[in-house]
Amino acid sequence: MTEQAVLVDPDPGQGSARTEPSPLQAILFDMDGTLADTERLGHRPAYNSAFRKMGLGWYWSPKLYRKLLQQPGGRERLQHYLKRYRPDLGSHAARVKADARAWVDEVHHLKSEQFSNLVRDGSVPLRPGVARLIHEARARGVRVAIVTNASRASLLPLLRHTIGPELESEIDVVICGEDAPNKKPEPDLYLLALQRLGTSAAACVAVEDSAMGMAAAVAAGIRTLVTVNENTRNEDFEGASLVVDGLGEPGGHVSVLRGGLSNGCVRLCDLEALMLLG
């Protein structure tokens, strides 16, 4: 962690510079739905595009997709859909019967290509406040990690096109779904992130968008801020330290669903305040 950095207080009218290091050592961000609204703008459209290209008469509606999001990853969603909904496979039936896992891998690979195209075209921007909070954290010597169930292949286009090289350079650790034995809601990915950051859970805050992600962070002993989206707004976030509908920008307004904010957007001081909670 950087020993000391200077940050001009982001509050309008506050001209003093803050030079003390933050008591917070790291922020651990989920990716899908947290840093960007990837499920609504990227993944679901990419699945439906892949289905069309394969000649499948499938369509995952927003309502159905919210149910499928209870599965921890893309391949798991496809496998669950096959078993639970028994959709018409058409000309693919024999291949699925012969080797369902290989067929799911093929669909997921095509979906990943479609997702990459959407990201490259600028269709999946960062959520408001993400870049600001990361810059604010790094200026105070707070390290930043991404901890996601997504595969590295899915994450790479987001790093390249949505996060971008400048912001990516401020991220210290990236943990993907294949990096640990179990995905969220198990704590494995977060425990690995703590190990690679060389810090304790008590010195960190996780930022998540779903009950599944929150459960993983809390199981790892990390206080958690949840920033909901339209897919997760109605989930149960008992156990989260703060629940909001976004990180927000100065001059805007963030709705607080659980806990409290010092101002109209989530700032580093709000994450530091979570560390004081019992």
Backbone as a ProteinNet text record, in pm:
[ID]
protein_1_A
[PRIMARY]
MTEQAVLVDPDPGQGSARTEPSPLQAILFDMDGTLADTERLGHRPAYNSAFRKMGLGWYWSPKLYRKLLQQPGGRERLQHYLKRYRPDLGSHAARVKADARAWVDEVHHLKSEQFSNLVRDGSVPLRPGVARLIHEARARGVRVAIVTNASRASLLPLLRHTIGPELESEIDVVICGEDAPNKKPEPDLYLLALQRLGTSAAACVAVEDSAMGMAAAVAAGIRTLVTVNENTRNEDFEGASLVVDGLGEPGGHVSVLRGGLSNGCVRLCDLEALMLLG
[TERTIARY]
83.4	0	86.9	47.3	122.1	123.9	240.6	254.2	168.6	171.5	102.7	74.4	-41.1	-77.5	-158.6	-168.2	-240.5	-368.3	-479.1	-607	-677.6	-721.1	-803.4	-943.2	-998.1	-1128.1	-1230.2	-1307.6	-1400	-1522.7	-1548	-1662.1	-1643.9	-1742.4	-1732	-1715.4	-1627.8	-1606.4	-1509	-1463.8	-1365.4	-1227.9	-1146.9	-1022.5	-902.9	-918.6	-803.2	-762.9	-635.2	-584.9	-570.2	-606.1	-594.2	-467.8	-380.8	-254.1	-240	-332.6	-317.9	-356.9	-286	-324.1	-458.5	-531.3	-662.8	-646.5	-734.7	-732.8	-780.7	-846.9	-892.8	-775.9	-750.2	-635.7	-671.9	-795.3	-832	-982.6	-1023.6	-1162.7	-1166.6	-1257.6	-1269.1	-1400.9	-1393.1	-1511.5	-1549.9	-1677.8	-1732.5	-1732.5	-1749.1	-1751.5	-1892.5	-1952	-2080.8	-2189.8	-2250.7	-2358.1	-2310.2	-2182.8	-2127.6	-2046.8	-1940.7	-1862.7	-1935.9	-2006.9	-2085.2	-2211.3	-2315.2	-2442.3	-2435.3	-2341.3	-2309.7	-2420.4	-2496.5	-2599.3	-2708.6	-2755.9	-2865	-2818.2	-2701.9	-2655.4	-2566.8	-2509.5	-2413.6	-2445.7	-2451.2	-2461.1	-2594.5	-2706.5	-2835.3	-2852	-2824.2	-2831.3	-2735.5	-2618.5	-2520.7	-2570	-2633.3	-2691.7	-2796.9	-2887.9	-2994.9	-2939.5	-2833.1	-2768.6	-2706.4	-2640.8	-2580.9	-2687.6	-2800.6	-2909.6	-2958.3	-2973.6	-3020.5	-2920	-2791.4	-2688.4	-2680.9	-2720.2	-2716.5	-2847.9	-2943.2	-3070.4	-3161.8	-3137.9	-3222.4	-3336.7	-3453.8	-3567.6	-3582.1	-3471	-3473.3	-3466.6	-3528.4	-3515.8	-3520.3	-3413.7	-3410.2	-3461.7	-3582.4	-3643.4	-3577.4	-3597.5	-3542.2	-3589.4	-3716.5	-3769.9	-3702.6	-3690.6	-3624.2	-3477.4	-3412.2	-3269.5	-3242.4	-3331.9	-3313.8	-3314.2	-3397.1	-3398.4	-3267.9	-3220.7	-3098.6	-2975.9	-2982.9	-2870	-2844.1	-2936.7	-2912.4	-2805.3	-2772.7	-2662	-2531.7	-2419.7	-2298.1	-2216.9	-2254.7	-2175.8	-2251.7	-2194.8	-2262.1	-2286.6	-2185.2	-2203.1	-2305.1	-2299.9	-2395.6	-2538.4	-2555	-2689	-2740.5	-2654.9	-2695.4	-2730.6	-2649.4	-2675.7	-2806	-2828.7	-2952.2	-3072.7	-3059.7	-3169.7	-3206.7	-3107.4	-3134	-3209.4	-3165.3	-3224.1	-3359.7	-3369.6	-3492.1	-3603.6	-3571.4	-3673.9	-3693.5	-3599.6	-3608.3	-3652.6	-3576.6	-3615.9	-3599.6	-3667	-3656.8	-3515.2	-3448	-3310.3	-3301.6	-3412.3	-3411.4	-3302.3	-3225.9	-3120.4	-3002.5	-2999.6	-2888.3	-2912	-3028.5	-3065.6	-2965.3	-2922.9	-2831.6	-2697	-2647.6	-2517.8	-2526.5	-2636.4	-2652.3	-2659.5	-2730.2	-2740.6	-2604.9	-2523.3	-2392.1	-2293.2	-2294	-2196.9	-2249.1	-2335.3	-2398.9	-2296.3	-2193.5	-2093.9	-2018.1	-1978.7	-1907.2	-1997	-2124.6	-2218.4	-2239.2	-2252.7	-2266.5	-2143.3	-2025.8	-1902.7	-1906	-1958.7	-1966.7	-2061.6	-2177.1	-2273.1	-2212.3	-2146.6	-2088.4	-1976.3	-1898.7	-1791.9	-1850.1	-1956.2	-2019.7	-2081	-2143.3	-2198.5	-2088.1	-1971.8	-1859.8	-1813.3	-1814.6	-1779.5	-1878.6	-2007.2	-2110.1	-2096.9	-2066.4	-2046.9	-1928	-1819.4	-1700.7	-1732.3	-1814.4	-1852.7	-1930.2	-2022.3	-2099.9	-2010.3	-1917.4	-1825.8	-1736.8	-1683	-1594.8	-1667.5	-1797.3	-1876	-1917.9	-1881.9	-1914.8	-2052.3	-2116.2	-2253.2	-2261.6	-2145.3	-2145.6	-2054.1	-2101.2	-2016	-2006.4	-1910.2	-1901.7	-2023.5	-2064.4	-2171.7	-2119.7	-2208.2	-2165.8	-2096.3	-1988.6	-1918.1	-1806.1	-1799.3	-1697.8	-1557.4	-1533.7	-1400.3	-1362.3	-1457.8	-1430.3	-1386.4	-1456.9	-1423.9	-1289.8	-1260.1	-1130.3	-1017	-1032.6	-929.9	-911.9	-1022.8	-1016.1	-943.8	-972.9	-908.5	-758.5	-718.2	-575.5	-499.3	-564.8	-499.7	-472	-546.3	-524.2	-446.5	-390.3	-310.1	-389.9	-518.3	-603.5	-592.7	-564.8	-550	-687.4	-690.7	-816.4	-803.8	-907.3	-911.2	-1045.1	-1045.6	-1168.8	-1181.1	-1297.4	-1323.3	-1454.4	-1447.5	-1564.9	-1579.7	-1704.2	-1732.6	-1706.5	-1696.9	-1679.9	-1547.2	-1544.7	-1419.9	-1325	-1197.1	-1099.7	-1127.3	-1176.4	-1208.2	-1318.4	-1415.9	-1523.1	-1475	-1381.7	-1335	-1241.5	-1160.1	-1057.6	-1113.7	-1222.6	-1275	-1325.2	-1376.6	-1419.7	-1301.5	-1192.9	-1072.4	-1021	-1024.8	-966.8	-1054.5	-1186.5	-1272.4	-1361.4	-1406.1	-1494.5	-1414.4	-1327.8	-1243	-1134.6	-1069.6	-968.8	-832.1	-725.2	-588.1	-555.9	-604.7	-570.4	-626.5	-754.2	-815.7	-765.7	-741.3	-690	-555.8	-475.4	-343.9	-355.6	-474	-495.8	-552.2	-569.1	-621.8	-505.5	-494.8	-379.3	-393.8	-514.5	-536.6	-666.8	-665.7	-786	-803.4	-917.3	-948.7	-1072.7	-1061.1	-1171.7	-1225.1	-1337.2	-1406.7	-1323.6	-1230.1	-1150.6	-1030	-1011.7	-892.1	-902.8	-1023	-1041.8	-1136.8	-1137.2	-1220.2	-1369.1	-1416.7	-1560.4	-1587.9	-1692.9	-1734.8	-1823.2	-1855.3	-1953.1	-2084.9	-2159.1	-2157.4	-2055.9	-1975	-1867.6	-1761.2	-1686.8	-1592.4	-1456.9	-1434.6	-1301.9	-1234.6	-1308.6	-1248.5	-1204.2	-1284.8	-1247.2	-1128.1	-1125.2	-1012	-882	-890.1	-771.9	-729.6	-825.9	-793.5	-723.2	-772.2	-708.1	-564.7	-546.1	-411.8	-318.1	-363.8	-278.3	-255.7	-354.1	-335.5	-246.4	-237.6	-158.8	-221	-353.4	-423	-530.2	-587.7	-690.5	-829.1	-927.3	-1065.3	-1110.9	-1065.4	-1108.8	-1063.6	-962.7	-908.6	-963.2	-1067.1	-1118.9	-1269.9	-1317.4	-1460.7	-1484.2	-1588.3	-1628.5	-1743.5	-1748	-1858.5	-1922.5	-2047.6	-2119.9	-2254.1	-2320.8	-2453.2	-2560.1	-2522.2	-2618.2	-2605.6	-2713.6	-2711.6	-2608	-2588.5	-2488.4	-2348.1	-2316.5	-2185.7	-2167.2	-2272.8	-2267	-2240.2	-2307.6	-2288.8	-2144	-2081.6	-1942.2	-1850.1	-1870.4	-1785.4	-1803.1	-1928.2	-1955.6	-1898.4	-1907.9	-1850.5	-1699.7	-1637	-1492.4	-1457.7	-1559.8	-1536.8	-1521.3	-1563.8	-1543.6	-1673.1	-1667.4	-1784.1	-1819.5	-1948.4	-1991.2	-2088	-2059.6	-2150.8	-2215.9	-2347.7	-2420.2	-2476.1	-2447.6	-2503.5	-2594.4	-2724.6	-2819.9	-2839.1	-2894.3	-2938.2	-3076	-3131.6	-3269.2	-3284.2	-3177.4	-3184.4	-3179.2	-3122.5	-3097.3	-3170.2	-3242.1	-3300.7	-3385.4	-3456	-3549.4	-3490.6	-3360	-3297.9	-3280.9	-3253.3	-3237.9	-3092.9	-3071.1	-2934.8	-2908.9	-2977.2	-2946.9	-2801.5	-2723.7	-2581.1	-2493.6	-2550.9	-2474	-2465	-2353.9	-2335.5	-2400.5	-2411.6	-2470.8	-2528.3	-2652	-2716.1	-2766	-2720.8	-2757.9	-2796.3	-2850.9	-2887.4	-2782.7	-2664.7	-2553.9	-2449.2	-2331.4	-2225.7	-2243.6	-2296.5	-2331.2	-2212.8	-2246.5	-2147.3	-2181.4	-2082.4	-2110.6	-2218.4	-2311.3	-2421.6	-2541.7	-2525.4	-2636.3	-2699.2	-2784	-2851.1	-2855.7	-2804	-2806.8	-2914.5	-3001.3	-3102.5	-3039.6	-3058.1	-3002.6	-3112.2	-3089.4	-3185.9	-3155.7	-3031.1	-2990.3	-2863	-2857.9	-2740.4	-2752.8	-2639	-2640.7	-2518.8	-2534.7	-2426.1	-2397.5	-2273.5	-2236.6	-2278.6	-2304.7	-2338.7	-2426.5	-2440	-2530	-2472.7	-2346.3	-2285.8	-2193.2	-2155.3	-2066.3	-1922.8	-1859.2	-1720.6	-1634.3	-1504.9	-1414	-1443.7	-1481.1	-1509.8	-1628.1	-1721.4	-1833.5	-1786.9	-1693.3	-1637.4	-1553.6	-1479.5	-1401.6	-1493.5	-1610.4	-1706	-1759.4	-1768.7	-1817.3	-1725.9	-1596.3	-1500.7	-1524.1	-1598.7	-1625.4	-1748.1	-1822.4	-1942.1	-1905.4	-1987.8	-1961.3	-1997.9
-119	0	124	226.3	350.3	412.4	457	510.4	634.3	727.8	853.4	916.3	976.8	1042.9	1166.5	1259.4	1383.3	1378.5	1415.7	1421.5	1549.4	1624.7	1740.9	1691.5	1735	1689	1711.3	1607.7	1621.6	1705.3	1740.2	1824.6	1964	2018.1	2154.7	2250.9	2345.5	2445.9	2405.1	2281.7	2237	2240.1	2337.5	2357.8	2289.4	2223.9	2164.9	2035.7	2006.3	1880.5	1778.3	1653.5	1546.8	1467.1	1457.1	1389.2	1260.6	1236.6	1117.5	992.9	881.9	757.1	709.3	641.5	589.4	468.5	451.5	328.2	207.3	233.7	127.9	84.3	-43.6	-90.8	-133.1	-179.9	-225.6	-224.1	-196.5	-211.1	-325.2	-418.6	-535.3	-525.8	-498.3	-478.5	-607.2	-638.8	-734	-666.2	-745.4	-687.5	-677.4	-791.9	-791	-732	-623.6	-557.9	-455.1	-457.4	-366	-255.3	-291.6	-191.1	-145.5	-235.6	-203.4	-287.9	-237.8	-310.2	-414.6	-506	-600.6	-701.2	-738	-839.4	-787.2	-666.1	-609.1	-565.1	-500.4	-439.9	-532.2	-635.5	-718.8	-866.2	-929.9	-1075.6	-1126.9	-1072.4	-1123.9	-1103.6	-983.8	-970.4	-1063.6	-1089.6	-1177.3	-1321.7	-1367.7	-1501.9	-1513.3	-1415.4	-1421.6	-1414.4	-1339.3	-1333.2	-1468.2	-1531.5	-1663.4	-1766.8	-1760.8	-1855.3	-1840.7	-1715.9	-1693.8	-1748.8	-1722.6	-1766.9	-1919.8	-1987.6	-2133.4	-2195.2	-2109.3	-2159.7	-2212.9	-2170.2	-2210.7	-2110.7	-2159.5	-2069.9	-2023	-1998.3	-1958.6	-1807.1	-1755.4	-1612.6	-1600.1	-1544.4	-1521.4	-1381.3	-1373.6	-1246.1	-1190.4	-1061.5	-1008	-1086.2	-1126.9	-1200.5	-1336.6	-1408.4	-1539.3	-1523.5	-1423	-1405.7	-1376.7	-1301.6	-1276.4	-1408	-1502.6	-1633.9	-1708.6	-1700.9	-1772.7	-1714.2	-1588.5	-1525.1	-1585.1	-1667.5	-1736.5	-1843.6	-1878.5	-1970.8	-1891.2	-1949.3	-1871.5	-1833.8	-1881.4	-1848	-1882.6	-1842.3	-1859.5	-2003.6	-2086.6	-2227.8	-2293.1	-2254.7	-2308.7	-2266.4	-2143.1	-2098.4	-2179.9	-2205.6	-2285.7	-2428.4	-2488	-2624.3	-2630.6	-2531.7	-2526.1	-2508.6	-2424.8	-2400.7	-2529.7	-2605.1	-2732.5	-2829.8	-2840.1	-2937.8	-2892.8	-2763.7	-2714.8	-2684.4	-2626.6	-2579.3	-2671.4	-2761.8	-2858.2	-2792.3	-2695.2	-2624.1	-2710.8	-2671	-2742.4	-2725.5	-2833.6	-2830.7	-2839.4	-2875.2	-2883.5	-2975.7	-2927.1	-3007.7	-3035	-2969.7	-2987.8	-3102.6	-3164.6	-3263.9	-3378.3	-3432.5	-3546.5	-3508.7	-3390	-3347.1	-3325.6	-3267.6	-3245.8	-3379.5	-3475.5	-3607.2	-3675.4	-3655.8	-3720.9	-3659.6	-3527.3	-3459.5	-3319.9	-3311.7	-3184.9	-3080.7	-3122.9	-3027.6	-2961.5	-3040.4	-2983.9	-2889.5	-2925.9	-2839.7	-2707.6	-2712.4	-2591.3	-2502.9	-2564.3	-2487.9	-2413.9	-2479.3	-2417.1	-2296.7	-2313.3	-2202.4	-2087.5	-2122.2	-2017.4	-1943.8	-2015.5	-1951.6	-1852.1	-1891.1	-1800.9	-1681.2	-1706.9	-1596.3	-1499	-1551.1	-1464.2	-1376.8	-1430.9	-1351.4	-1237.6	-1268	-1164.4	-1058.2	-1103.6	-1010.4	-918.4	-974.7	-894	-788.1	-823.5	-726.7	-610	-639.4	-534	-443.2	-503.4	-423.9	-336.9	-395.3	-320.3	-202.5	-218.9	-113	-3.9	-17.3	84.8	72.3	-43.6	-62.8	-92.5	-112.6	-151.2	-55.9	64.8	161.5	130.9	193.4	185.8	251.6	200.7	265.6	397.4	496.3	624.9	609.3	682.9	686.5	585.6	487.5	382.8	439.8	508	563.2	663.8	746.9	847.4	781.7	677.6	613.7	541.6	479	412.4	514.2	626.8	731.3	786.5	808.1	861.3	763.6	635.1	533.9	530.3	524.9	515.4	640	755.6	878.2	877.3	795.9	783.1	657.1	589.1	471.1	345.2	346.2	227.9	141.2	14.9	-76.1	-118.7	-162.7	-197.1	-335.2	-417.1	-550.2	-570.3	-656.7	-705.6	-852.9	-890.2	-1028.7	-1070.8	-1155.9	-1186.5	-1335.2	-1378.8	-1514.8	-1532.2	-1422.8	-1429.1	-1494.9	-1555.2	-1612	-1499.9	-1532.7	-1433.1	-1391	-1484.8	-1451.6	-1347.5	-1353.9	-1253.8	-1121.2	-1128.7	-1006.5	-925	-991.3	-920.2	-809.3	-831.6	-720.8	-604.6	-634.6	-526.8	-445.8	-513.8	-442.1	-353.1	-404.6	-333.4	-216.1	-237.5	-139.2	-60	-120.4	-49.7	17	-57.2	1.1	86.4	35.9	113.5	106.5	131.3	115.8	204.2	328	419.5	370.3	333.5	286.3	146.9	64.2	-70.2	-64.4	37.3	50.7	76.7	114.9	141.7	19.8	-90.4	-213.1	-306.3	-346.5	-423.5	-573.5	-624.6	-769	-797.9	-899.7	-945.7	-1094.8	-1131.9	-1271.4	-1310	-1415.7	-1460.8	-1595.7	-1636.6	-1755.8	-1882	-1892.7	-2015	-2016.2	-1910	-1899.2	-1970.4	-2016.8	-2083.7	-2202	-2296.5	-2416.7	-2386.8	-2287.2	-2259.2	-2111.7	-2087	-1950.4	-1896.4	-1766.8	-1709.1	-1786	-1814.1	-1749.7	-1805.5	-1902.2	-1947.9	-1837.6	-1829.8	-1719.9	-1736.4	-1847.1	-1881.7	-1768.1	-1705.3	-1600.6	-1481.2	-1445.4	-1333.4	-1369.7	-1490.6	-1532	-1530.2	-1570.8	-1565.8	-1421.8	-1333.3	-1191.8	-1133	-1164.2	-1115.3	-1166.2	-1293.1	-1351.9	-1279.2	-1252.2	-1186.3	-1038.5	-976.8	-838	-829.3	-938.4	-938.9	-856.5	-862.5	-783.3	-867.5	-814.6	-887	-841.7	-926	-891.8	-766.6	-749	-635.5	-501.6	-503.6	-379.6	-349.9	-424.7	-412.4	-389.7	-342.6	-333.9	-393.5	-474.5	-529.1	-447	-434.5	-366.2	-467.1	-499.6	-603	-549.1	-627.5	-587.2	-691	-809	-918.7	-984	-1055.7	-1129.5	-1240.6	-1300.2	-1405.6	-1351.3	-1238.7	-1178	-1130.7	-1069.3	-1024.1	-1141.6	-1254.4	-1371.7	-1418.6	-1414.6	-1457.6	-1365.2	-1234.7	-1138.8	-1148.3	-1154.8	-1163.4	-1293	-1403.3	-1530.2	-1522.5	-1433.8	-1412.6	-1312.3	-1258.7	-1165.3	-1021.3	-987.6	-853.5	-774.4	-654.6	-566.2	-531.4	-522.5	-514.6	-400.8	-326.1	-226.9	-290	-279.7	-332.6	-216.5	-216.6	-117.2	-190.8	-184.1	-268.4	-221	-309.2	-273.7	-334.9	-323.6	-369.2	-520.2	-595.2	-740.2	-782.5	-699.2	-742.3	-659.3	-555.9	-461	-529.6	-635.8	-698.1	-817.4	-836.3	-946.3	-911.8	-1012	-995.3	-959.8	-840.1	-795.6	-783.8	-866	-875.3	-920	-846.4	-876.7	-772.3	-693	-584.4	-466.5	-396	-279.6	-154.2	-148.4	-33.1	-81.7	-40.5	-76.6	50.8	74.1	193.8	152.6	247.8	215	259.8	294.7	334.3	406.6	424	498.6	647.7	688.2	827.9	917.5	1040.5	1144.4	1267.3	1353.4	1476.8	1558.3	1610.3	1686.9	1602.3	1470.7	1380.2	1333.3	1233.4	1180.9	1029	965.3	819.8	782.5	688.8	639.8	536.3	555	463.7	367.8	239.5	137	75.6	88.7	37.1	110.4	162.5	234.7	384	452.7	596.8	646.7	763.6	827.2	964.3	1011.9	1144.3	1252.7	1214.8	1313.1	1244.9	1306.4	1254.1	1143.9	1105	995.2	916.9	798	715	762.2	801.5	845.9	754	774.3	690.6	699	817.1	832.5	745.7	719.4	631.7	487.7	445.6	311	300.8	407.6	408.9	398.7	462.8	460.1	320.1	239.5	102.6	20.9	56	-18	2.1	106.9	135.8	62.1	0.9	-70.5	-200.2	-240.4	-363.7	-487.1
0	0	0	-77.1	-81	57.3	100.7	236.2	257.4	158.1	178.8	44.4	29.9	-94.2	-61.6	-155.4	-135.7	-216.5	-156.5	-226	-187.9	-286.9	-258.2	-226.8	-113.8	-71.2	-181.2	-218.4	-328.5	-297	-169.8	-138.2	-195.3	-269	-318.5	-202.8	-217.5	-115.5	-8.4	-10	88.3	23.5	53.4	-17.8	43.9	160.2	226.3	159.6	160.7	104.6	215.6	187.3	285.3	253.3	351.5	327.2	407.5	502.1	585.8	506.7	528.8	462.9	514.9	431.5	470.9	560.5	660.4	741.1	661.3	549.7	460.9	372	363.5	285.4	144.1	123.4	-11.3	-30.6	-155.1	-197.4	-298.6	-276.6	-364.1	-440.8	-569.6	-652.7	-724.9	-720.3	-816	-953.3	-1060.7	-1194.8	-1250.4	-1285.6	-1355.4	-1268.6	-1316.7	-1244.2	-1144.3	-1108.7	-1008.1	-1074.2	-1145	-1217	-1342.7	-1405.4	-1525.3	-1524.7	-1590.6	-1595.7	-1706.5	-1690.6	-1796.6	-1823	-1719.9	-1740.5	-1833.7	-1807.7	-1887.5	-2025.1	-2031.2	-2155.9	-2239.5	-2175.6	-2246.4	-2250.6	-2134.1	-2131.2	-2185	-2138	-2185.8	-2336.5	-2390.4	-2536	-2609.5	-2550.3	-2614.8	-2618.3	-2510.3	-2512.2	-2623.1	-2629.5	-2729.1	-2871.1	-2891.5	-3022.8	-3057.5	-2960.4	-2983.4	-3016.7	-2945.8	-2973.1	-3117.6	-3163.7	-3301	-3401.8	-3376.7	-3471.2	-3479.4	-3371.7	-3370.8	-3418.8	-3456.3	-3505.2	-3396.4	-3272.7	-3160.9	-3145.3	-3117.9	-3099.6	-2956.4	-2890.1	-2749.2	-2737.8	-2631.3	-2597.9	-2446.3	-2388.7	-2244.9	-2216.2	-2162.9	-2127.4	-2000.9	-1969.9	-1844.7	-1722	-1720.3	-1604.8	-1590.4	-1701.9	-1698.1	-1661	-1716.4	-1691.1	-1543.5	-1479.1	-1335.8	-1257.7	-1299.2	-1232.9	-1260.7	-1384.5	-1420.9	-1352.1	-1312	-1243.2	-1105.8	-1057	-930.4	-946.1	-1070	-1097.3	-1099.5	-1055.6	-1033.5	-1157.6	-1276.8	-1395.4	-1522.2	-1637.4	-1764.3	-1802.4	-1791	-1824.6	-1731.3	-1605.3	-1509.3	-1545.1	-1596.4	-1637.4	-1754.4	-1850.6	-1965.9	-1924.8	-1840	-1794.5	-1715.4	-1629.5	-1550.8	-1642	-1743.7	-1837.4	-1910.3	-1951.6	-2019.4	-1927.7	-1803.2	-1711.3	-1657.4	-1624.3	-1558.7	-1657.8	-1772.8	-1865.7	-1986.7	-2007.8	-2118.2	-2249.6	-2298.7	-2420.3	-2544.5	-2652.7	-2779.6	-2835.9	-2859.9	-2908.6	-3060.4	-3126.5	-3271.6	-3322.2	-3418	-3480.4	-3387.4	-3271.7	-3177.8	-3080.3	-3084.4	-2982.5	-2972	-3086.3	-3083.4	-3022.2	-3054.4	-3000.4	-2851.1	-2804.2	-2660.9	-2587.7	-2646.6	-2584	-2578.4	-2681.2	-2687.1	-2589.5	-2578.8	-2491	-2457.8	-2357	-2320.8	-2277.4	-2205.6	-2155.6	-2271	-2370	-2484.4	-2563	-2576.3	-2648.3	-2574.1	-2443.5	-2361.8	-2377.8	-2380.7	-2401.3	-2535.5	-2638.1	-2770.1	-2768.4	-2706.6	-2695.9	-2616.7	-2507.3	-2421.8	-2494.6	-2574.5	-2651.3	-2752.1	-2821.6	-2916.9	-2845.1	-2731	-2651.1	-2610.2	-2570.9	-2531.1	-2646.5	-2768.3	-2885.4	-2905.8	-2891.3	-2906.6	-2797.5	-2676.3	-2564.8	-2591.9	-2640.8	-2672.1	-2776.8	-2875.7	-2978.2	-2917.5	-2826.7	-2762	-2678.5	-2605.7	-2522.5	-2610.1	-2715.7	-2806.7	-2872.5	-2895.6	-2958.6	-2861.1	-2734.9	-2635.8	-2576.3	-2588.9	-2540.2	-2390.9	-2325.1	-2182.9	-2105	-2074.2	-2003.4	-1854.2	-1788.2	-1642.6	-1580.2	-1464.8	-1390.1	-1331.8	-1315.3	-1260.5	-1125.3	-1106.7	-979.7	-965.8	-1055.1	-1042.5	-1059.6	-1170.9	-1196.5	-1088.6	-1048.8	-945.3	-815.5	-771	-643.4	-651.3	-764.8	-779	-775.5	-846.2	-844.2	-702.7	-633	-496.8	-404.2	-421.4	-337.9	-362.7	-487.6	-519.8	-473.7	-480.1	-434.9	-285.2	-210.7	-66.7	-31.4	-130	-102.2	-78.3	-115.6	-98.5	-223.6	-205.7	-319	-370.5	-496.2	-562.7	-625.7	-605.8	-666.6	-736.1	-836.6	-897	-860.4	-806.9	-765.2	-829	-930.1	-1010.7	-1038.5	-1050.5	-1095.3	-1243.9	-1317.2	-1461.7	-1498.4	-1616.3	-1666.2	-1708.1	-1714.2	-1759.7	-1904.4	-1985.7	-2125.2	-2133.5	-2042	-2039.2	-1983.2	-1889	-1824.1	-1912.6	-1994.8	-2072	-2160.7	-2237.4	-2317.1	-2232.5	-2113.7	-2024.6	-1974	-1941	-1899.3	-2011.6	-2133	-2246.4	-2292.2	-2298.7	-2363.6	-2267.7	-2158.2	-2064.6	-1954.3	-1889.9	-1784.9	-1847.4	-1949.2	-2020.7	-1955.1	-2032.6	-1982.4	-1862.6	-1863	-1753.6	-1620.8	-1620.5	-1496.5	-1460.4	-1559.7	-1533.3	-1460.6	-1491.4	-1427.5	-1277	-1230.4	-1088.6	-1015	-1086.7	-1025.8	-993.6	-867.4	-820.8	-840.8	-822.8	-825.3	-899.4	-984.9	-1053.8	-1026.8	-970	-940.8	-1020.9	-1103	-1187.6	-1140	-1197.6	-1152.3	-1154.1	-1251.9	-1261.9	-1167.8	-1089	-1005.7	-870.6	-834.3	-705.4	-724.2	-630.8	-647.3	-658.7	-584.1	-580.7	-608.3	-686	-715	-602.3	-609.4	-518.1	-536.1	-430	-298.4	-198.2	-239.7	-151.5	-141.5	-32.5	-11.4	-79.2	-152.1	-202.2	-280.9	-371.4	-455.2	-371	-272.1	-185.4	-96.4	-46.6	36.4	-43.8	-170.7	-257.3	-282.2	-301.5	-322.6	-201.2	-82.2	39.8	49.2	14.1	17.6	-78.1	-199.9	-298.1	-266.7	-201.5	-159.1	-35.6	38.9	161	271.3	281.6	381.9	449.3	556.1	630.4	586.9	611.6	577.7	651.8	774.3	855.8	799.4	712.2	656.8	517.2	476.2	339.5	338.6	225.8	198	60.1	48.4	-81	-136.2	-268.4	-335.8	-430.3	-405.5	-478.6	-527	-612.9	-660.2	-631	-582.8	-567.8	-431.4	-393.1	-266.6	-270.8	-388.5	-402.7	-375.5	-435.3	-414.1	-271.9	-216	-77.5	16.4	-7.1	79.3	76.7	-41.9	-53.6	24.8	10.8	81.1	231.8	276.1	419.7	477.5	401.3	448.3	462.7	384.3	395.5	504.4	571.9	682	638.5	516.1	460.7	468.7	523.7	523.4	379.2	351.7	212.7	187.3	82.5	26.6	-95.4	-105.3	-220.9	-300.9	-431	-522.1	-619.8	-596.7	-668.3	-812.7	-894.4	-1029.1	-1049.5	-1170.1	-1190.1	-1173.3	-1189.8	-1171.9	-1026	-939.1	-801.1	-695.6	-737.1	-641.7	-534.2	-568.1	-473.6	-398.4	-407.2	-334.3	-186.5	-107.4	37.5	69	121.4	151.1	301	378.1	520	533.3	604.4	617.5	551.4	460.3	399.7	495.7	490.9	577.2	519.9	387.9	320.2	187.8	157.1	30.5	-36	-159.2	-234.4	-376.5	-451.9	-589.5	-690.3	-641.9	-728.4	-646.3	-704.9	-636	-653.4	-769.5	-791.5	-818.9	-854.6	-880.4	-797.7	-764.8	-690.8	-761.2	-683.1	-739.8	-772.7	-771.5	-797.2	-668.2	-678.6	-559.8	-566.7	-463	-450.2	-349.4	-385.4	-292.2	-199.7	-69.9	30.3	74.8	55.2	91.6	228	272	403	444.3	568.5	614.3	588.1	576.7	557.3	482.6	418.6	343.6	402.9	382.9	431.4	334.7	208.7	106.1	2.6	-114.5	-215.5	-301.5	-278.1	-353	-260	-301.4	-219.5	-238.5	-127.7	-131.7	-44.9	-54.1	22.9	171.9	220.7	363.2	406.2	315.4	349.4	366.7	282.4	297.3	423.2	454.6	580	700.4	691.6	804.1	827.4	722.2	739.3	828.7	830.6	911.9	1060.8	1097.1	1237.2	1288.8	1195.1	1235.2	1307.3	1402.2	1473.9	1393
[MASK]
++++++++++++++++++++++++++++++++++++++++++++++++++++++++++++++++++++++++++++++++++++++++++++++++++++++++++++++++++++++++++++++++++++++++++++++++++++++++++++++++++++++++++++++++++++++++++++++++++++++++++++++++++++++++++++++++++++++++++++++++++++++++++++++++++++++++++++++++++++++

